[in-house]
Amino acid sequence: MAAFSDWKWQNSGYLFDEAEIAALISPRAVCFDAGDRDELFGSGMSKKEYAAAKPFFEAQGAGDRIMLKCFDGGHELDPADDCMDFFFHHLTNTSADTAAADTYNTQRKDEGT
């Protein structure tokens, strides 16, 4: 069996990664949810891919539709549900979660991401 990243398409890990997939998703919302102790895909890799993907969103005027959430955890979803709230905000496009989305965007700016 091939390496994990190549399990479906041989050598795909050398052709594209999360940034390229996110670029295909843009301008739709995407969240990079990364555990700092993830043994497979650490938060460092997610930060790198997020930085590479963000310009695709900004070029389309959708810089607020990409989010990076690093948390203290392993290979799992963040139990805080920040990414789910982010998605629901963008999927429903209502003002109900505007304050939460504004908080996330402010936090990202403060973190320099």
C-alpha positions in Angstrom: 0.0 0.0 0.0 1.2 3.5 -0.8 2.0 6.2 1.7 -1.0 7.8 3.4 -1.0 11.0 1.3 -0.9 8.8 -1.9 -3.5 6.2 -1.0 -5.9 7.2 -3.8 -3.7 8.8 -6.5 -0.1 7.6 -6.6 2.3 10.5 -5.8 -0.5 13.0 -5.3 1.2 14.5 -2.3 3.8 15.8 -4.7 1.2 17.4 -7.0 -1.2 19.2 -4.7 -1.9 19.8 -1.1 -4.4 21.6 1.1 -3.7 25.1 -0.4 -4.4 23.9 -3.9 -7.7 22.3 -2.8 -8.7 25.4 -0.9 -8.0 27.5 -4.0 -10.5 25.3 -5.9 -13.0 25.8 -3.1 -12.6 29.6 -3.1 -14.5 31.9 -2.8 -16.6 29.5 -0.7 -15.7 29.4 3.0 -13.0 27.0 4.2 -11.5 26.5 7.6 -8.2 24.9 8.4 -8.8 23.2 11.8 -5.5 22.0 13.2 -4.5 20.3 16.5 -1.0 21.4 17.8 -0.3 17.8 18.8 -1.6 16.2 15.6 0.8 13.3 14.8 -0.2 13.2 11.1 -0.7 16.8 10.1 0.7 19.2 12.6 -0.5 22.8 13.0 2.8 24.0 11.4 1.8 22.4 8.1 -1.7 23.8 8.4 -0.2 27.3 8.9 1.9 26.9 5.9 -1.0 25.7 3.7 -3.3 28.5 5.1 -0.7 31.1 4.2 -0.4 29.7 0.6 -4.2 29.5 0.2 -5.2 32.9 1.6 -4.0 35.0 -1.5 -6.5 33.0 -3.7 -9.3 34.2 -1.4 -8.1 37.8 -1.1 -7.8 38.0 -5.0 -11.5 37.3 -5.1 -12.5 39.7 -2.3 -13.2 36.7 0.0 -10.4 37.1 2.5 -13.0 36.8 5.3 -14.0 33.3 4.0 -10.8 31.5 5.0 -10.0 30.7 8.6 -7.2 29.0 10.5 -8.0 27.6 13.9 -5.2 25.9 15.8 -6.0 24.3 19.1 -4.5 22.2 21.8 -5.3 18.7 20.5 -4.4 15.8 18.3 -5.8 14.5 15.1 -9.3 15.5 15.8 -11.8 18.3 15.3 -11.6 21.2 17.7 -14.3 20.6 20.4 -14.9 24.4 20.6 -16.8 24.2 17.3 -15.4 27.5 16.1 -15.0 26.1 12.6 -18.6 24.9 12.5 -19.8 28.3 13.7 -17.7 29.9 10.9 -19.2 27.5 8.3 -22.8 28.0 9.5 -22.3 31.8 9.4 -21.2 31.6 5.7 -23.7 28.9 4.7 -26.7 30.7 6.2 -25.4 34.2 5.4 -27.6 35.7 8.2 -26.8 38.3 10.7 -27.4 35.8 13.6 -23.8 34.9 13.9 -22.3 38.1 12.7 -20.8 38.9 16.1 -19.1 35.5 16.2 -17.7 35.9 12.7 -16.4 39.4 13.5 -14.7 38.0 16.6 -13.0 35.3 14.5 -11.8 37.8 11.9 -10.5 40.1 14.7 -8.7 37.3 16.3 -7.1 36.3 13.0 -6.0 39.8 12.4 -4.5 40.1 15.9 -2.7 36.8 15.4 -1.3 38.1 12.1 -2.9 35.3 10.1 
